[in-house]
Amino acid sequence: MSNDPSPDDSSSRRDATLAFVLQSLREHEQNLDKLIGKLAELTPHIDYIRELYGRFDEVEARVGDLESEIKRLISYFATYQTREL
């Protein structure tokens, strides 16, 4: 007797391996479909958050401008008061 697998054993192993690979691919496809669905749900929220950050940047820039203007006015009034004395 030889230890070589019979053609039937080799064929059934190949079929079992192919079935396992196909089942794994199906499961991965299903998982990817779920993840893509969740990403599609999150995308509008991400866009909204990105828009909010843009607005915060604009507000921050305006606050910086106001701060600079207030400092300039304080300096101006301090100089004006010094001139009157």
Contact map, one row per residue, 1 for C-alpha under 8 A:
1110000000000000000000000000000000000000000000000000000000000000000000000000000000000
1111000000000000000000000000000000000000000000000000000000000000000000000000000000000
1111100000000000000000000000000000000000000000000000000000000000000000000000000000000
0111110000000000000000000000000000000000000000000000000000000000000000000000000000000
0011111111000000000000000000000000000000000000000000000000000000000000000000000000000
0001111111000000000000000000000000000000000000000000000000000000000000000000000000000
0000111111100000000000000000000000000000000000000000000000000000000000000000000000000
0000111111110000000000000000000000000000000000000000000000000000000000000000000000000
0000111111111000000000000000000000000000000000000000000000000000000000000000000000000
0000111111111100000000000000000000000000000000000000000000000000000000000000000000000
0000001111111110000000000000000000000000000000000000000000000000000000000000000000000
0000000111111111000000000000000000000000000000000000000000000000000000000000000000000
0000000011111111100000000000000000000000000000000000000000000000000000000000000000000
0000000001111111110000000000000000000000000000000000000000000000000000000000000000000
0000000000111111111000000000000000000000000000000000000000000000000000000000000000000
0000000000011111111100000000000000000000000000000000000000000000000000000000000000000
0000000000001111111110000000000000000000000000000000000000000000000000000000000000000
0000000000000111111111000000000000000000000000000000000000000000000000000000000000000
0000000000000011111111100000000000000000000000000000000000000000000000000000000000000
0000000000000001111111110000000000000000000000000000000000000000000000000000000000000
0000000000000000111111111000000000000000000000000000000000000000000000000000000000000
0000000000000000011111111100000000000000000000000000000000000000000000000000000000000
0000000000000000001111111110000000000000000000000000000000000000000000000000000000000
0000000000000000000111111111000000000000000000000000000000000000000000000000000000000
0000000000000000000011111111100000000000000000000000000000000000000000000000000000000
0000000000000000000001111111110000000000000000000000000000000000000000000000000000000
0000000000000000000000111111111000000000000000000000000000000000000000000000000000000
0000000000000000000000011111111100000000000000000000000000000000000000000000000000000
0000000000000000000000001111111110000000000000000000000000000000000000000000000000000
0000000000000000000000000111111111000000000000000000000000000000000000000000000000000
0000000000000000000000000011111111100000000000000000000000000000000000000000000000000
0000000000000000000000000001111111110000000000000000000000000000000000000000000000000
0000000000000000000000000000111111111000000000000000000000000000000000000000000000000
0000000000000000000000000000011111111100000000000000000000000000000000000000000000000
0000000000000000000000000000001111111110000000000000000000000000000000000000000000000
0000000000000000000000000000000111111111000000000000000000000000000000000000000000000
0000000000000000000000000000000011111111100000000000000000000000000000000000000000000
0000000000000000000000000000000001111111110000000000000000000000000000000000000000000
0000000000000000000000000000000000111111111000000000000000000000000000000000000000000
0000000000000000000000000000000000011111111100000000000000000000000000000000000000000
0000000000000000000000000000000000001111111110000000000000000000000000000000000000000
0000000000000000000000000000000000000111111111000000000000000000000000000000000000000
0000000000000000000000000000000000000011111111100000000000000000000000000000000000000
0000000000000000000000000000000000000001111111110000000000000000000000000000000000000
0000000000000000000000000000000000000000111111111000000000000000000000000000000000000
0000000000000000000000000000000000000000011111111100000000000000000000000000000000000
0000000000000000000000000000000000000000001111111110000000000000000000000000000000000
0000000000000000000000000000000000000000000111111111000000000000000000000000000000000
0000000000000000000000000000000000000000000011111111100000000000000000000000000000000
0000000000000000000000000000000000000000000001111111110000000000000000000000000000000
0000000000000000000000000000000000000000000000111111111000000000000000000000000000000
0000000000000000000000000000000000000000000000011111111100000000000000000000000000000
0000000000000000000000000000000000000000000000001111111110000000000000000000000000000
0000000000000000000000000000000000000000000000000111111111000000000000000000000000000
0000000000000000000000000000000000000000000000000011111111100000000000000000000000000
0000000000000000000000000000000000000000000000000001111111110000000000000000000000000
0000000000000000000000000000000000000000000000000000111111111000000000000000000000000
0000000000000000000000000000000000000000000000000000011111111100000000000000000000000
0000000000000000000000000000000000000000000000000000001111111110000000000000000000000
0000000000000000000000000000000000000000000000000000000111111111000000000000000000000
0000000000000000000000000000000000000000000000000000000011111111100000000000000000000
0000000000000000000000000000000000000000000000000000000001111111110000000000000000000
0000000000000000000000000000000000000000000000000000000000111111111000000000000000000
0000000000000000000000000000000000000000000000000000000000011111111100000000000000000
0000000000000000000000000000000000000000000000000000000000001111111110000000000000000
0000000000000000000000000000000000000000000000000000000000000111111111000000000000000
0000000000000000000000000000000000000000000000000000000000000011111111100000000000000
0000000000000000000000000000000000000000000000000000000000000001111111110000000000000
0000000000000000000000000000000000000000000000000000000000000000111111111000000000000
0000000000000000000000000000000000000000000000000000000000000000011111111100000000000
0000000000000000000000000000000000000000000000000000000000000000001111111110000000000
0000000000000000000000000000000000000000000000000000000000000000000111111111000000000
0000000000000000000000000000000000000000000000000000000000000000000011111111100000000
0000000000000000000000000000000000000000000000000000000000000000000001111111110000000
0000000000000000000000000000000000000000000000000000000000000000000000111111111000000
0000000000000000000000000000000000000000000000000000000000000000000000011111111100000
0000000000000000000000000000000000000000000000000000000000000000000000001111111110000
0000000000000000000000000000000000000000000000000000000000000000000000000111111111000
0000000000000000000000000000000000000000000000000000000000000000000000000011111111100
0000000000000000000000000000000000000000000000000000000000000000000000000001111111110
0000000000000000000000000000000000000000000000000000000000000000000000000000111111111
0000000000000000000000000000000000000000000000000000000000000000000000000000011111111
0000000000000000000000000000000000000000000000000000000000000000000000000000001111111
0000000000000000000000000000000000000000000000000000000000000000000000000000000111111
0000000000000000000000000000000000000000000000000000000000000000000000000000000011111
